[in-house]
Amino acid sequence: MEIAVILITAYFIGSIPFSWIVARIKKVDLSSVGSGNIGSTNVFRALGPAYGGLAFFLDFAKGLSATYLAIYLNMDPLIVILASLFSVLGHTFSPFLKFKGGKGVATGLGALCAFAPLIFVIMAIYSAAMILITRYVSLTSVSGVIIASVLMFAFGQPLPYAVGTSLAAVYITIKHIPNIKRLLAGTESKIKL
């Protein structure tokens, strides 16, 4: 029962559509601007770095808090990683947005920060460098989740964490298939710094 409550709570924490809320405060409908995605990158494109950064921070905090809740309650690593995954699922399938949402990257990074802080720091540095060099958020996201999965095994993290991160990487990559097609076609939008 306790495990079920933790996972349901993680899902609902993840499902709070902060990017949508930030945009609506500024009277912007994210589904009709930019990529149409309900995520912090689209907030950045539509409203600039201040609001994009705020949306990213709030989405990040969802994954961090949902995962840390399980850690704080001394749950088994399997339950911790499930709480992380449920927060990402909540973000991408929010009941507040008719089961639509973002792509889970910011929320997933928050979760990673909670259960593997060293790997999070490495990925944060990598992501910042990639975005500065390429200005492609989608390329940074897809390559980043793959690298994070490899690092989880290379650094000898608990098996549930490593496997769970790999599953999240597959899921997030699938969510980015339209972006990957645009990258290959040379039509993917770059972010303006």
C-alpha positions in Angstrom: 0.0 0.0 0.0 2.8 2.4 0.9 4.6 1.6 -2.4 1.3 2.3 -4.4 0.9 5.6 -2.6 4.5 6.6 -3.4 4.1 5.7 -7.1 0.8 7.4 -7.5 2.1 10.5 -5.7 5.2 10.5 -8.0 2.9 10.3 -11.0 0.8 13.3 -9.9 3.8 15.4 -8.9 5.2 14.7 -12.4 1.8 15.5 -14.0 1.7 19.1 -12.8 2.1 21.0 -16.1 4.4 23.8 -15.0 5.5 24.7 -18.5 1.9 25.1 -19.5 1.1 27.2 -16.4 4.1 29.5 -16.9 3.0 30.1 -20.5 -0.6 30.6 -19.6 0.3 33.3 -17.0 1.8 35.2 -20.0 -1.4 34.3 -22.0 0.5 32.0 -24.4 -0.9 28.7 -25.6 2.1 26.4 -26.0 0.3 24.0 -28.2 -0.1 26.7 -30.9 3.4 28.2 -30.8 6.9 26.9 -31.7 7.0 23.1 -31.7 3.6 22.8 -30.1 5.3 20.8 -27.3 4.3 21.4 -23.7 7.8 21.6 -22.3 10.3 24.1 -21.1 12.2 24.3 -24.4 9.1 25.6 -26.1 8.5 28.1 -23.3 12.1 29.3 -23.9 11.3 29.7 -27.6 8.0 31.5 -27.0 8.8 33.6 -24.0 12.6 33.8 -23.7 15.2 32.5 -21.3 13.8 33.9 -18.0 10.4 32.1 -18.4 12.0 29.1 -20.1 14.5 28.8 -17.2 11.6 29.0 -14.7 9.7 26.3 -16.5 12.8 24.1 -16.7 13.5 24.5 -13.0 9.9 23.7 -12.0 9.8 20.6 -14.3 13.3 19.6 -12.9 11.9 20.0 -9.4 9.1 17.5 -10.1 11.5 14.7 -10.9 13.8 15.6 -8.0 11.0 15.8 -5.4 9.2 12.7 -6.5 12.4 10.6 -6.5 13.7 12.1 -3.3 10.4 11.2 -1.5 11.1 7.5 -2.2 14.8 7.9 -1.1 13.7 9.8 2.1 11.4 6.9 3.0 14.3 4.5 2.6 12.7 2.6 -0.2 14.5 -0.1 -2.1 16.3 1.1 -5.3 13.7 -0.5 -7.4 11.0 1.6 -5.9 13.2 4.7 -6.1 13.7 4.2 -9.8 10.0 3.4 -10.3 9.1 6.7 -8.6 11.4 8.4 -11.0 9.9 6.8 -14.0 6.3 7.5 -12.8 7.2 11.2 -12.4 8.4 11.2 -16.1 5.3 9.4 -17.2 3.2 12.0 -15.3 5.0 14.8 -17.1 4.5 13.2 -20.6 1.0 12.0 -20.0 -0.6 14.7 -17.7 -4.2 14.1 -16.8 -4.5 17.9 -16.5 -3.7 18.2 -20.3 -5.8 15.3 -21.6 -2.9 13.0 -21.1 -0.5 15.1 -23.2 2.7 16.7 -22.0 6.4 17.3 -22.6 9.1 14.9 -23.4 10.4 14.2 -19.9 13.9 15.5 -20.2 13.9 18.1 -17.4 11.8 15.9 -15.1 14.2 13.0 -15.8 17.2 15.2 -15.0 15.7 16.1 -11.7 15.2 12.4 -10.9 18.8 11.7 -12.0 20.0 14.4 -9.6 18.2 12.7 -6.7 19.5 9.1 -7.2 22.9 9.7 -9.1 24.1 13.2 -8.3 27.6 12.7 -9.7 26.3 11.5 -13.0 23.9 14.4 -13.0 26.7 16.8 -12.6 28.6 15.2 -15.6 25.4 15.3 -17.7 24.7 18.9 -16.7 28.2 20.0 -17.9 27.8 17.9 -21.1 24.4 19.3 -21.8 25.5 22.9 -21.4 28.5 22.4 -23.7 26.4 20.6 -26.3 23.7 23.3 -26.4 26.4 26.0 -26.6 28.2 24.2 -29.5 25.2 22.9 -31.5 22.2 24.9 -30.3 20.1 21.8 -30.8 18.2 20.9 -27.6 16.8 17.7 -29.1 20.3 16.4 -30.1 21.6 17.2 -26.7 18.6 15.5 -25.0 18.8 12.3 -27.0 22.6 11.9 -26.9 22.5 12.9 -23.2 20.1 10.2 -22.1 22.1 7.6 -24.0 25.4 8.7 -22.4 23.7 8.8 -19.0 22.6 5.2 -19.4 26.2 4.1 -20.3 27.6 6.0 -17.3 25.2 4.4 -14.9 26.6 1.0 -15.8 30.2 2.3 -16.0 30.1 3.9 -12.6 28.6 0.7 -11.0 25.3 2.2 -9.9 22.7 -0.2 -8.4 21.3 -2.4 -11.2 17.7 -1.0 -10.9 19.0 2.5 -11.3 21.1 1.6 -14.4 18.3 -0.4 -16.0 15.7 2.2 -15.2 17.8 5.0 -16.7 18.2 2.9 -19.8 14.4 2.4 -20.1 13.9 6.1 -19.6 16.5 6.8 -22.3 14.6 4.5 -24.8 11.3 6.2 -23.9 12.7 9.7 -24.2 14.4 8.8 -27.5 11.0 7.5 -28.8 9.4 10.8 -27.8 12.0 12.6 -29.8 11.5 10.6 -33.1 10.0 13.7 -34.9 13.0 15.8 -33.8 15.4 13.1 -35.0 13.7 13.0 -38.4 14.1 16.8 -38.6 17.7 16.6 -37.5 18.4 14.1 -40.3 16.5 16.3 -42.8 18.4 19.4 -41.6 15.1 21.2 -40.6 15.3 21.0 -36.8 15.1 24.4 -35.2 18.1 25.7 -33.2 17.6 27.5 -30.0 18.6 31.2 -29.9 21.1 32.0 -27.2 
